[in-house]
């Protein structure tokens, strides 16, 4: 404890000290506070107190003086302890008279730890043309300060790039994650140094020597190793195999705490060595091919080359088409197998895969576009055998008649489909003109029916290679100077029940028009123009002046109990100037809807639910909502739950998982049941579909747990595992020997996502059985260790383990021996018991006793 003189020195250093009664107290103390340092003086209520006792998490750093001063003897470290919990008692002599009270000292973090990288040198390998912003390397740093404070908020920056020619940065770093990626300039400009490319399966030295012999003429008496040119190329290829010995770029990266936003931020640095590798895996598309291309098929049209010289290529179509006239060779040549027709398909998307011998991708798939270029192999086609147009008499000069519709199957974006129009003949007179580009026909003068009622035209349509003639009929019709007139303007009131079927005809209306029959001036169309805002009714029109009022949408008494509709009669041709439609061209009709007792109505027609299979009992699956149109009380019930997993609240429609019910996707992935909503007389039902989402509740298990290997011809054993879970909790699996230990006898390597190869490295001198612990984990890292029994033995010619005759004759195993002894002992006990019972019966018979046998 400190004496009073020491505390006079403390008080002089720490002005504004607090004092208070002996009670629970929380104090905040910054770490690294210079010591000795007085924190607080506790004052007991009893005057006779002559000392204090401090216990708890002092760690020898916190003490109490005789007069109640709590002080630091050593500095506190937040990284070591964030909170000290202490107990304090007031003493008279050595006996406590007050307390204990709880004192909590919170150590406040200060920025006294610089962030540090987990490595001083990092490695990054990036391929040419890697898209900007896609990470290929990452640096990582930690800070011992409080992670919840700015003191540990780290920010990464790129300090320099070596070399940096033309002051162009090829790389960038994510300030929050430390991920390193290329810039737009890096994506465009990064190039790998040249190296020797060797073919699939080739050895480096053999390939290099072959290239050297192909392009050079070395002196025969100089060995390869002494030829300086060969040595230079060899060093270049060695760099390809061990690129980090001579990186293309070195990045200096910095990490700063306090988000890098303070001049007082602490920092750390690291280097990133980057090697740029050649990216041979380049999309050759888009590939442009002329349709109907003549030549020898299959025809090479492009080439791909994997970065893995041992890759195998596979080609599939992205769209599901009946024909796919493409193939790919082992060397990556893309072949066209037959002529293409642009009018059948203008573009194909080929997906090229590069895979290893097990079918695993070694490069990302390429989508190659093949564009079929058009040739002029189609003539223009008139869309109608005879195109008919109408024009009113007395229309002003230049009035449009219509557009002649012609189609050319060639590409609209090429001259092959560029059409030109010209008039060949006009009868009875030449009164029309046609636009040579658009095919728009116009009248050159005002037409009169007394001159001609019909005109016949022949129009020639040309593209750059073909010509077609189209026939046109133009009718001169009477001007529309007569109004359509209804036979009656009020069709009265009509009743419909709300369950009337769609399409039902409620009413037929009629109107007449005095204009020329068979023309647009006399043709009548009927339209509902008022009272039908929700589109419940519609008008159907024929060509004889009649219209039918039909039900177009379901009726609902509760929504609308009556309608008053206005129906207008109109001509497709415009009225002459000064003439307008009036009341004689309109009619009204009233419709009254009668109520019908209807079945309950569900809020949703489709009820689909998706839930995880580990959803707990009692959880709500969904709530069914329905109502009765007439407002009656409805109840719910459920049918078809064959698994018995669910229950429904009849009043609320809430469907829950029953107590003790366990959903299991491996039992059934999806199931259906029916929910019925009913009132006293009527009911409705909806099917509910439930799909169970997989959770990782199964581990991969071996399909076989034993095998044998012949000593003279040892073959690897292929282990196969199955997991009932679906992706991503199933394959691919990770196989390993238990606890990652290397075995002197066995080697385990992956074959594909569900199997591995177990290889005997050293054969035993005699027949032997091994119990090998195999650990198998699924794609999510979940798995167990399983025992696999392998017997290594001498084999017969048929490939089975050989057992010498008589080796096991007359020899009983320990379990068999124990079993036989147990049987003999049981038989002996039964014989003794039977003998005693017989003697007792004889004795009772002599005494005249009788026994009742039950």
C-alpha positions in Angstrom: 0.0 0.0 0.0 1.0 3.6 -0.6 1.7 5.9 2.3 0.3 9.4 2.5 3.5 11.0 1.2 3.3 9.0 -1.9 -0.3 10.1 -2.5 0.6 13.7 -2.1 2.8 13.2 -5.1 0.0 11.3 -6.9 -2.4 14.1 -6.2 0.0 16.7 -7.5 0.2 14.7 -10.8 -3.5 13.9 -11.1 -5.6 17.0 -10.3 -9.4 16.8 -10.1 -9.4 13.4 -8.4 -12.8 12.0 -7.4 -13.9 10.9 -4.0 -17.0 9.2 -2.8 -18.7 6.6 -0.4 -17.9 3.0 -0.4 -20.3 1.7 -3.0 -20.3 -0.2 -6.3 -18.3 1.8 -8.8 -17.4 1.7 -12.6 -14.3 3.5 -13.6 -12.9 4.0 -17.2 -9.1 4.0 -17.5 -7.2 4.5 -20.7 -4.5 1.8 -21.3 -0.9 3.0 -21.0 -1.8 5.6 -18.3 1.5 6.5 -16.6 2.0 5.1 -13.1 1.6 5.5 -10.2 -1.8 6.9 -10.9 -4.6 7.6 -8.4 -8.1 6.6 -9.7 -10.6 7.2 -6.9 -10.8 7.6 -3.1 -13.3 5.5 -1.3 -14.6 6.8 2.0 -16.1 4.5 4.6 -19.1 5.6 6.7 -17.5 4.4 10.0 -14.9 6.7 11.4 -13.0 3.8 13.1 -12.0 2.3 9.7 -8.3 2.2 9.5 -7.7 0.3 6.3 -9.1 -1.4 3.1 -8.7 -4.8 1.5 -8.8 -5.2 -2.4 -9.3 -8.6 -4.0 -10.2 -9.9 -7.5 -8.6 -9.3 -10.9 -5.8 -6.9 -9.8 -3.1 -8.8 -11.7 -0.6 -7.0 -9.4 -1.4 -3.7 -11.2 -4.1 -2.2 -9.1 -3.8 -1.5 -5.3 -5.6 0.4 -2.5 -4.0 2.7 0.1 -4.8 2.7 3.8 -6.9 5.9 3.4 -9.0 4.4 0.5 -7.1 5.6 -2.6 -7.5 3.2 -5.5 -4.5 3.6 -7.7 -2.4 1.9 -10.5 1.0 0.4 -9.8 1.5 -0.8 -13.4 0.1 0.4 -16.7 -3.0 -1.4 -18.0 -3.0 -3.1 -21.5 -6.4 -3.4 -23.4 -5.0 -6.2 -25.6 -4.3 -8.2 -22.4 -7.4 -7.5 -20.3 -10.4 -5.3 -21.2 -12.1 -5.4 -17.8 -10.9 -5.8 -14.2 -13.6 -6.8 -11.7 -12.5 -6.2 -8.0 -14.0 -6.4 -4.6 -13.3 -3.8 -1.9 -13.9 -4.0 1.9 -13.3 -1.5 4.7 -11.4 -2.9 7.7 -11.0 -2.2 11.4 -7.8 -4.0 12.1 -8.1 -7.1 9.9 -11.9 -7.4 10.3 -14.2 -6.2 7.5 -16.9 -3.8 8.7 -18.2 -2.5 5.4 -18.5 -4.1 2.0 -17.6 -5.9 -0.1 -18.5 -3.6 -3.0 -17.9 -4.3 -6.7 -15.5 -2.1 -8.6 -15.4 -2.5 -12.4 -12.5 -1.0 -14.2 -13.0 -0.7 -18.0 -9.7 -0.4 -19.8 -10.1 2.0 -22.7 -8.2 1.2 -25.9 -5.8 3.7 -27.3 -4.1 3.4 -30.7 -0.8 1.9 -29.5 -0.6 -1.1 -31.9 0.4 -0.8 -35.5 -1.4 -3.0 -37.9 0.8 -5.9 -39.3 0.5 -8.1 -42.4 0.4 -11.8 -41.9 3.2 -12.1 -44.5 6.0 -9.8 -45.6 5.9 -11.0 -49.2 2.8 -12.1 -51.1 2.5 -13.9 -54.4 0.0 -13.0 -57.2 -0.4 -14.7 -60.6 -2.6 -12.9 -63.1 -3.3 -13.9 -66.7 -3.4 -11.6 -69.7 -6.8 -9.9 -70.3 -8.1 -10.6 -66.8 -11.2 -8.4 -66.5 -10.6 -5.2 -64.5 -11.8 -5.4 -60.9 -11.7 -9.2 -60.7 -9.4 -10.1 -57.7 -6.5 -12.4 -58.3 -4.6 -11.9 -55.0 -5.3 -10.6 -51.5 -3.2 -9.2 -48.6 -4.4 -9.5 -45.0 -3.4 -7.5 -41.9 -4.5 -7.5 -38.3 -4.5 -5.0 -35.5 -4.4 -5.8 -31.7 -6.4 -2.7 -30.9 -10.2 -2.8 -30.1 -11.9 -4.1 -33.3 -15.0 -2.1 -32.4 -13.1 1.2 -32.4 -11.5 3.2 -35.3 -8.1 2.1 -33.9 -8.5 -1.2 -35.6 -10.4 0.1 -38.7 -7.9 -0.9 -41.4 -7.5 0.7 -44.9 -5.2 -0.7 -47.6 -3.5 1.4 -50.2 -1.1 0.8 -53.1 2.0 2.7 -52.5 4.0 1.9 -55.7 4.2 -0.4 -58.7 7.6 -1.5 -59.9 8.2 -1.0 -62.8 5.8 1.8 -63.6 6.6 2.9 -67.1 4.7 5.9 -68.5 3.2 6.4 -65.0 0.5 3.9 -65.8 -0.9 1.8 -62.9 -1.9 -1.7 -64.0 -3.1 -2.8 -60.6 -5.4 -1.6 -57.9 -6.3 -2.6 -54.3 -9.6 -2.7 -52.5 -9.1 -0.4 -49.5 -11.5 -2.5 -47.3 -10.7 -6.1 -48.3 -7.1 -5.9 -49.5 -8.1 -7.7 -52.7 -5.8 -6.9 -55.7 -7.1 -6.7 -59.2 -6.2 -5.2 -62.6 -7.2 -1.7 -63.7 -8.8 -1.0 -67.1 -5.3 -0.3 -68.4 -4.0 -3.5 -66.9 -6.7 -5.5 -68.5 -5.8 -4.0 -71.9 -2.0 -3.7 -71.7 -0.6 -6.5 -69.5 1.5 -8.9 -71.5 3.3 -12.0 -70.4 6.9 -12.7 -71.4 7.4 -15.3 -74.1 8.2 -18.9 -73.2 8.4 -22.2 -74.9 5.0 -23.9 -75.4 5.0 -27.7 -75.4 2.3 -30.0 -76.5 -0.1 -32.2 -74.5 1.7 -34.7 -72.4 5.2 -33.5 -73.6 8.2 -33.3 -71.4 9.8 -29.8 -71.0 13.3 -30.8 -71.9 12.2 -32.9 -74.9 9.9 -30.2 -76.2 12.6 -27.5 -75.8 15.2 -29.6 -77.7 12.7 -30.3 -80.5 11.9 -26.6 -80.8 15.6 -25.8 -80.7 16.3 -28.4 -83.5 13.4 -27.1 -85.6 14.5 -23.4 -85.6 18.3 -23.6 -85.1 21.2 -25.5 -86.6 23.4 -26.3 -83.6 26.9 -27.5 -84.1 26.9 -31.2 -83.5 29.9 -31.3 -81.2 28.4 -28.7 -78.8 26.1 -30.2 -76.1 22.8 -28.5 -75.5 23.8 -27.5 -72.1 26.9 -25.6 -73.4 25.1 -23.8 -76.2 24.4 -20.2 -74.9 21.2 -19.8 -77.0 19.8 -23.0 -75.7 20.7 -22.0 -72.1 19.0 -18.7 -72.6 15.8 -20.3 -73.8 16.1 -22.9 -71.0 16.2 -20.1 -68.4 13.1 -18.5 -69.9 11.3 -21.8 -69.7 12.5 -22.4 -66.2 11.0 -19.0 -65.3 7.7 -20.2 -66.7 7.8 -23.2 -64.4 9.1 -21.1 -61.4 7.9 -17.6 -62.2 8.3 -16.0 -58.8 12.0 -16.2 -59.0 11.8 -13.3 -61.4 8.4 -11.5 -61.0 7.1 -9.1 -63.7 5.9 -6.5 -61.1 6.4 -5.8 -57.4 3.8 -3.9 -55.6 4.4 -2.1 -52.3 1.1 -2.0 -50.3 0.4 -0.2 -47.1 -2.2 -0.8 -44.3 -3.2 2.0 -42.0 -5.5 1.9 -38.9 -8.0 4.6 -38.1 -9.3 4.1 -41.6 -6.3 5.8 -43.0 -8.0 9.1 -42.4 -5.7 10.5 -39.6 -2.2 11.8 -39.6 -1.7 9.9 -36.4 -2.6 6.6 -38.0 -0.2 3.7 -37.6 0.8 1.6 -40.5 2.6 -1.5 -41.9 3.9 -2.4 -45.3 4.3 -5.5 -47.4 5.4 -6.5 -50.9 3.4 -8.4 -53.6 5.3 -10.2 -56.3 3.2 -10.5 -59.4 3.8 -12.7 -62.4 1.8 -12.1 -65.7 1.0 -15.4 -67.4 0.1 -15.7 -71.0 -3.6 -16.3 -71.5 -4.0 -18.7 -74.4 -7.7 -19.3 -73.6 -9.1 -16.5 -75.8 -12.6 -16.3 -77.3 -12.2 -16.5 -81.1 -15.7 -15.0 -81.6 -17.7 -13.5 -83.0 -17.1 -15.8 -86.0 -18.9 -14.5 -89.2 -19.9 -17.1 -91.8 -21.8 -16.7 -95.1 -24.9 -18.7 -95.4 -24.9 -21.4 -98.1 -21.1 -21.4 -98.0 -19.7 -23.8 -100.5 -16.6 -25.9 -99.6 -15.4 -29.1 -98.0 -17.1 -30.1 -94.8 -16.2 -30.4 -91.9 -14.7 -26.9 -92.4 -12.4 -25.2 -89.8 -13.9 -21.9 -88.7 -12.0 -21.0 -85.5 -9.6 -22.3 -82.9 -9.3 -22.3 -79.1 -6.2 -23.1 -77.0 -6.3 -23.9 -73.3 -3.7 -22.7 -70.8 -3.3 -26.3 -69.9 -1.5 -28.1 -72.7 -3.1 -31.5 -71.6 -6.7 -30.2 -71.7 -9.4 -31.9 -73.6 -12.0 -29.9 -75.4 -15.8 -30.3 -75.4 -18.4 -28.3 -77.4 -22.1 -27.9 -76.6 -24.8 -25.6 -77.8 -26.3 -23.0 -75.5 -29.7 -23.1 -77.1 -31.6 -26.3 -77.4 -31.9 -26.7 -81.2 -32.7 -29.7 -83.2 -29.5 -29.4 -85.2 -26.1 -28.4 -84.1 -23.7 -28.4 -87.0 -20.5 -27.8 -85.1 -17.7 -29.9 -83.5 -14.3 -29.4 -81.9 -11.2 -31.5 -82.3 -8.6 -32.5 -79.8 -6.4 -29.7 -81.0 -9.1 -27.1 -80.3 -10.2 -26.6 -83.9 -13.9 -25.6 -84.2 -15.5 -27.3 -87.2 -18.6 -26.5 -89.2 -20.2 -29.7 -90.4 -22.7 -28.5 -93.0 -24.0 -25.4 -94.8 -25.9 -22.8 -92.8 -29.1 -21.0 -93.7 -29.6 -17.5 -92.1 -33.3 -17.7 -92.6 -33.4 -20.8 -90.3 -31.1 -19.3 -87.7 -29.1 -16.1 -87.8 -26.8 -16.8 -84.8 -25.4 -19.7 -82.9 -23.9 -19.6 -79.4 -21.2 -22.3 -78.9 -20.0 -23.1 -75.4 -16.4 -24.5 -75.4 -15.1 -26.4 -72.3 -11.5 -27.2 -71.5 -11.3 -30.1 -69.1 -8.8 -32.6 -67.6 -9.0 -36.3 -68.0 -11.5 -36.5 -65.1 -13.9 -33.9 -66.6 -12.9 -31.1 -64.3 -12.7 -27.6 -65.9 -9.2 -26.2 -66.3 -10.4 -22.9 -67.8 -13.7 -21.0 -67.6 -16.2 -21.9 -70.4 -16.1 -19.7 -73.5 -19.3 -18.6 -75.2 -18.4 -18.2 -78.9 -20.9 -16.4 -81.2 -21.2 -17.6 -84.7 -23.0 -15.0 -86.8 -24.5 -16.2 -90.1 -24.1 -13.5 -92.7 -26.9 -13.0 -95.2 -26.8 -13.5 -99.0 -29.5 -12.5 -101.3 -31.3 -15.8 -101.8 -34.9 -14.7 -101.2 -37.3 -12.8 -103.5 -39.8 -10.3 -102.2 -43.2 -11.8 -101.4 -46.6 -10.0 -101.5 -48.3 -10.5 -98.2 -51.8 -10.7 -99.9 -52.5 -12.3 -103.2 -54.8 -9.3 -103.9 -54.4 -6.2 -101.7 -57.7 -4.3 -101.3 -58.0 -0.7 -100.3 -60.9 1.8 -100.0 -60.9 5.5 -100.6 -63.9 7.9 -100.4 -64.9 9.9 -103.3 -64.2 13.6 -103.3 -61.1 13.1 -101.1 -58.5 15.8 -101.9 -55.6 15.3 -104.2 -52.7 13.4 -102.5 -55.0 11.6 -100.0 -53.3 8.4 -98.8 -54.9 5.1 -100.0 -52.7 2.7 -98.1 -49.3 0.9 -97.9 -48.6 -2.2 -100.0 -47.3 -4.9 -97.6 -44.4 -6.9 -99.0 -41.9 -9.1 -97.1 -38.4 -10.2 -97.9 -36.9 -13.0 -95.8 -33.3 -11.7 -96.2 -31.6 -9.7 -93.5 -33.4 -6.3 -93.0 -30.1 -4.7 -92.0 -28.5 -5.5 -95.4 -29.2 -4.3 -99.0 -30.5 -7.8 -99.7 -33.9 -6.7 -98.2 -33.9 -3.2 -99.5 -37.1 -3.0 -101.6 -38.1 -0.6 -104.4 -41.7 -0.1 -105.7 -43.0 0.9 -109.1 -46.4 1.0 -110.8 -46.5 -1.3 -113.9 -50.2 -0.9 -114.9 -53.4 1.0 -113.8 -56.9 0.4 -115.2 -59.1 2.0 -116.2 -56.9 5.1 -115.9 -53.7 6.3 -114.3 -54.8 8.2 -111.2 -52.5 6.8 -108.5 -48.8 7.1 -107.6 -46.6 4.9 -105.3 -43.6 5.9 -103.2 -40.7 3.9 -104.5 -39.2 3.3 -101.0 -42.1 2.8 -98.7 -44.8 1.4 -101.0 -47.3 4.1 -100.0 -50.1 4.6 -102.6 -51.7 8.0 -103.0 -54.4 9.5 -105.3 -53.2 12.0 -107.9 -56.6 13.6 -108.2 -60.1 13.8 -106.6 -62.0 10.6 -107.4 -65.7 10.3 -108.4 -67.7 7.1 -108.3 -69.4 8.1 -111.6 -66.0 7.9 -113.3 -65.0 4.5 -111.8 -65.9 2.4 -108.7 -62.8 0.2 -108.9 -59.2 0.5 -110.0 -56.8 -2.4 -110.7 -53.1 -1.8 -110.2 -50.0 -3.9 -110.9 -47.0 -3.0 -108.7 -43.4 -4.4 -109.3 -41.3 -4.8 -106.2 -37.5 -5.3 -106.6 -34.6 -6.2 -104.3 -31.0 -6.2 -105.6 -31.4 -9.6 -107.2 -35.1 -10.5 -107.5 -38.4 -9.0 -108.7 -42.0 -9.7 -107.8 -45.4 -8.3 -109.1 -48.3 -7.6 -106.7 -51.9 -7.1 -107.5 -53.9 -4.2 -106.0 -57.6 -3.4 -106.0 -58.8 0.1 -105.0 -62.5 0.7 -104.4 -64.0 4.2 -104.6 -66.7 4.3 -101.9 -69.6 6.7 -101.3 -68.9 9.5 -98.9 -70.2 8.9 -95.3 -73.1 11.3 -95.3 -75.6 9.1 -93.5 -75.7 8.3 -89.7 -76.3 4.8 -88.3 -79.7 4.7 -86.5 -80.8 2.3 -83.7 -84.1 0.5 -84.1 -84.8 1.7 -80.5 -82.9 3.9 -78.1 -83.9 2.2 -74.9 -83.6 -1.6 -74.6 -85.2 -1.6 -71.1 -84.0 -3.6 -68.0 -82.6 -7.1 -68.0 -81.8 -9.5 -65.0 -78.7 -11.6 -64.6 -77.7 -13.8 -61.8 -74.1 -13.3 -60.6 -73.1 -16.8 -61.6 -73.9 -16.2 -65.3 -71.3 -17.9 -67.5 -68.8 -15.8 -69.4 -69.7 -15.2 -73.0 -73.5 -15.3 -72.3 -75.4 -13.1 -74.7 -77.7 -10.7 -72.8 -79.1 -8.7 -75.7 -79.0 -8.2 -79.4 -79.2 -4.6 -80.7 -79.8 -3.5 -84.3 -79.0 -0.3 -86.3 -79.2 0.7 -90.0 -77.2 3.0 -92.3 -78.3 4.4 -95.6 -74.9 4.7 -97.2 -73.7 2.4 -100.0 -73.9 -1.2 -98.7 -70.7 -3.1 -98.3 -68.5 0.0 -97.7 -66.9 1.4 -94.7 -69.4 4.2 -94.8 -72.3 1.8 -94.2 -70.6 -0.8 -92.0 -71.7 -0.4 -88.3 -69.6 -1.0 -85.3 -71.0 -1.0 -81.7 -69.2 0.3 -78.6 -70.1 0.5 -74.9 -69.2 4.1 -74.0 -70.6 4.6 -70.5 -71.5 2.5 -67.4 -69.0 -0.2 -68.1 -65.9 1.1 -66.2 -64.8 -2.3 -64.9 -65.2 -4.0 -68.4 -67.8 -6.5 -67.2 -69.6 -6.4 -70.6 -68.5 -6.3 -74.2 -70.1 -5.8 -77.6 -69.6 -8.2 -80.5 -70.3 -6.8 -84.0 -71.2 -8.6 -87.2 -71.4 -7.2 -90.8 -75.3 -7.0 -91.0 -75.9 -4.2 -88.5 -76.4 -6.3 -85.4 -74.5 -6.3 -82.2 -74.5 -8.7 -79.2 -74.1 -7.5 -75.6 -72.1 -10.3 -73.8 -70.7 -11.0 -70.4 -66.9 -10.5 -70.6 -66.0 -10.8 -66.9 -67.4 -12.6 -63.9 -70.3 -10.8 -62.2 -70.3 -10.0 -58.5 -73.4 -8.8 -56.8 -71.4 -7.7 -53.8 -69.3 -5.4 -56.0 -72.0 -4.0 -58.3 -75.7 -4.9 -58.2 -76.8 -2.9 -61.3 -75.4 -1.3 -64.5 -76.8 1.3 -66.9 -74.9 1.0 -70.2 -74.8 3.3 -73.2 -74.1 1.7 -76.6 -73.0 3.8 -79.6 -73.2 2.8 -83.2 -70.3 4.1 -85.4 -68.9 3.8 -88.9 -65.2 3.0 -89.5 -65.1 5.7 -92.2 -65.2 9.3 -91.0 -68.3 11.4 -91.5 -68.4 14.1 -94.1 -67.5 17.6 -92.8 -70.2 19.2 -90.8 -72.1 15.9 -89.9 -71.9 14.6 -86.3 -73.3 11.6 -84.5 -76.4 12.3 -82.4 -78.9 10.7 -80.0 -80.2 8.5 -82.8 -76.9 6.7 -83.0 -76.9 5.8 -79.2 -79.0 3.4 -77.0 -79.2 2.6 -73.3 -79.9 -0.7 -71.5 -80.2 -1.4 -67.7 -78.8 -4.6 -66.2 -79.8 -5.8 -62.7 -77.6 -8.5 -60.9 -79.3 -10.9 -58.6 -77.4 -12.4 -55.6 -76.4 -16.1 -55.5 -75.0 -18.0 -52.5 -71.4 -18.5 -53.4 -68.7 -20.7 -52.1 -65.8 -19.2 -50.0 -63.1 -17.5 -52.0 -59.4 -17.9 -51.4 -57.2 -14.8 -51.5 -54.6 -16.5 -53.6 -55.1 -19.1 -56.4 -51.7 -20.6 -56.2 -50.3 -21.6 -52.8 -46.6 -22.6 -53.0 -44.4 -22.7 -49.9 -40.7 -23.4 -49.6 -39.2 -24.2 -46.2 -35.9 -25.7 -44.9 -36.2 -29.3 -43.9 -34.9 -28.5 -40.4 -37.9 -26.2 -39.6 -38.8 -26.9 -36.0 -42.0 -28.4 -34.7 -44.7 -25.8 -33.9 -43.4 -23.4 -36.6 -46.0 -21.8 -38.8 -45.8 -23.0 -42.4 -48.3 -20.5 -43.8 -51.6 -18.9 -43.1 -54.6 -19.5 -45.5 -56.9 -16.5 -46.0 -60.3 -16.9 -47.5 -63.7 -15.2 -47.1 -67.3 -15.8 -48.0 -68.8 -13.4 -50.5 -72.0 -13.2 -48.4 -70.0 -12.7 -45.2 -70.8 -16.0 -43.6 -68.4 -17.5 -41.1 -66.1 -20.1 -42.6 -63.9 -22.8 -41.2 -60.8 -24.6 -42.6 -59.7 -28.3 -42.8 -56.8 -30.1 -44.4 -56.8 -33.2 -46.6 -54.1 -35.3 -48.2 -51.2 -34.8 -45.6 -50.0 -38.4 -46.1 -46.9 -37.9 -43.9 -48.9 -36.5 -41.0 -46.5 -33.7 -40.6 -49.0 -30.8 -40.4 -52.0 -29.5 -38.6 -54.4 -26.6 -39.4 -56.3 -24.2 -37.1 -59.9 -24.6 -38.3 -60.7 -21.0 -37.3 -57.7 -19.0 -38.5 -56.4 -21.3 -41.3 -52.9 -21.2 -39.8 -51.0 -24.3 -40.8 -48.2 -25.5 -38.4 -45.8 -28.3 -38.1 -47.1 -30.9 -35.6 -45.3 -31.6 -32.4 -42.7 -34.3 -32.8 -43.0 -34.1 -36.6 -39.6 -34.0 -38.4 -39.5 -32.8 -42.0 -37.1 -34.8 -44.1 -36.1 -33.8 -47.7 -34.4 -37.1 -48.2 -37.7 -38.8 -47.6 -39.7 -36.6 -49.9 -38.4 -33.4 -51.7 -41.9 -32.0 -52.3 -45.4 -32.8 -51.3 -48.9 -31.6 -51.8 -52.1 -31.4 -49.7 -55.5 -29.7 -50.0 -57.0 -27.0 -47.9 -60.8 -26.8 -47.8 -62.6 -23.6 -46.8 -66.3 -24.3 -46.0 -69.4 -22.8 -44.6 -72.7 -24.6 -43.9 -73.6 -25.5 -47.4 -70.7 -24.7 -49.8 -67.0 -25.2 -49.8 -63.9 -24.4 -51.9 -60.5 -26.0 -52.0 -57.0 -25.2 -53.0 -53.9 -27.4 -53.4 -50.9 -26.4 -51.4 -47.4 -27.3 -52.7 -44.6 -27.5 -50.2 -40.9 -27.8 -51.3 -38.3 -28.7 -48.7 -35.0 -27.0 -48.9 -32.0 -29.2 -48.1 -29.9 -28.7 -45.0 -26.6 -30.4 -44.4 -28.0 -33.3 -42.2 -26.2 -36.2 -43.9 -22.6 -37.1 -44.3 -21.0 -38.9 -47.3 -20.7 -42.6 -46.7 -18.7 -45.3 -48.4 -20.8 -47.6 -50.6 -18.5 -50.5 -49.8 -16.5 -51.0 -46.6 -14.1 -53.8 -47.6 -12.0 -55.0 -50.5 -8.9 -57.1 -51.3 -5.6 -56.6 -53.2 -3.5 -59.3 -54.9 0.1 -59.1 -53.8 1.6 -60.1 -57.2 -0.6 -57.7 -59.3 -1.7 -54.9 -56.9 -4.4 -52.7 -58.4 -5.7 -49.5 -56.8 -9.1 -49.7 -55.1 -11.6 -47.1 -56.1 -13.6 -45.9 -53.1 -17.0 -44.4 -53.9 -19.2 -42.4 -51.5 -22.8 -41.2 -51.5 -24.5 -38.3 -49.7 -28.3 -38.0 -49.5 -28.0 -34.2 -49.4 -28.3 -32.0 -52.5 -26.0 -29.3 -53.8 -24.2 -27.5 -52.2 -24.2 -30.0 -49.3 -23.3 -33.0 -51.4 -20.5 -33.7 -53.9 -17.7 -32.9 -54.6 -16.3 -34.8 -51.7 -12.9 -34.5 -50.1 -11.1 -37.8 -49.3 -8.2 -38.0 -46.9 -6.5 -40.4 -44.5 -7.7 -39.8 -41.0 -6.2 -36.8 -39.2 -4.2 -36.0 -42.3 -1.4 -38.5 -41.5 0.8 -39.9 -44.2 0.7 -43.7 -44.3 3.8 -45.7 -45.0 1.6 -48.3 -46.8 -1.2 -46.4 -48.5 -1.7 -43.4 -50.7 -5.2 -41.8 -51.3 -5.9 -39.5 -54.3 -9.1 -38.0 -55.7 -10.6 -39.5 -58.9 -13.6 -37.2 -59.3 -16.2 -35.5 -57.1 -17.6 -38.8 -55.6 -14.7 -41.2 -55.6 -11.0 -41.6 -54.7 -8.2 -44.1 -55.4 -6.6 -46.1 -52.6 -3.1 -47.3 -53.7 -0.9 -49.8 -51.9 2.6 -48.3 -51.8 4.4 -51.3 -50.2 3.2 -55.0 -50.2 3.5 -56.9 -46.9 5.6 -60.1 -46.7 2.5 -62.2 -45.9 -1.2 -62.1 -46.1 -2.4 -59.2 -44.0 -5.7 -57.3 -43.3 -5.6 -53.5 -42.8 -8.3 -51.3 -41.2 -7.8 -47.9 -42.8 -9.5 -44.8 -41.4 -10.9 -42.8 -44.3 -12.2 -39.2 -43.7 -14.8 -38.0 -46.2 -16.1 -34.5 -46.2 -18.9 -33.0 -48.3 -18.7 -29.8 -50.3 -19.6 -27.8 -47.1 -16.8 -29.5 -45.1 -19.0 -31.8 -43.1 -18.0 -35.5 -42.7 -16.9 -38.4 -40.5 -14.1 -40.9 -40.4 -15.0 -44.4 -41.6 -13.1 -47.7 -41.4 -12.3 -49.4 -44.7 -11.0 -53.0 -44.5 -8.4 -54.2 -47.1 -7.0 -57.7 -47.2 -3.7 -58.0 -49.0 -3.3 -61.6 -50.1 -2.0 -64.1 -52.6 -4.7 -64.6 -55.3 -5.8 -67.5 -57.5 -5.8 -67.2 -61.3 -9.3 -65.9 -61.2 -8.2 -63.0 -59.0 -9.6 -64.0 -55.6 -7.8 -64.5 -52.3 -6.3 -68.0 -52.0 -6.8 -70.1 -48.8 -4.6 -73.2 -48.3 -6.5 -76.5 -47.8 -6.7 -77.6 -44.2 -5.5 -74.4 -42.7 -8.7 -73.9 -40.8 -9.7 -77.6 -40.5 -10.5 -78.6 -36.9 -9.6 -75.2 -35.6 -12.4 -73.4 -33.7 -12.3 -69.7 -33.0 -12.6 -68.4 -29.5 -16.3 -67.3 -29.9 -17.2 -70.8 -31.2 -15.5 -72.5 -28.3 -17.2 -70.4 -25.7 -20.6 -71.0 -27.4 -20.2 -74.8 -27.3 -19.1 -74.8 -23.6 -22.2 -72.7 -22.7 -24.5 -75.2 -24.4 -22.9 -78.1 -22.6 -23.3 -76.4 -19.3 -27.0 -75.6 -19.9 -27.7 -79.2 -20.8 -26.0 -80.5 -17.6 -28.1 -78.1 -15.4 -31.3 -79.3 -17.1 -30.4 -83.0 -16.5 -29.7 -82.4 -12.8 -33.0 -80.5 -12.3 -35.0 -83.2 -14.1 -33.5 -85.9 -11.9 -34.3 -84.0 -8.6 -38.0 -83.4 -9.7 -38.4 -87.1 -10.5 -37.1 -88.1 -7.0 -39.5 -85.6 -5.3 -42.5 -87.0 -7.1 -41.7 -90.6 -6.2 -41.4 -89.6 -2.5 -44.8 -87.8 -2.6 -46.5 -90.8 -4.2 -45.3 -93.0 -1.3 -46.8 -90.6 1.2 -50.1 -90.7 -0.6 -49.9 -87.1 -1.6 -51.5 -85.9 -4.8 -50.3 -83.0 -6.8 -52.5 -80.9 -9.0 -50.9 -80.1 -12.3 -52.0 -76.7 -13.6 
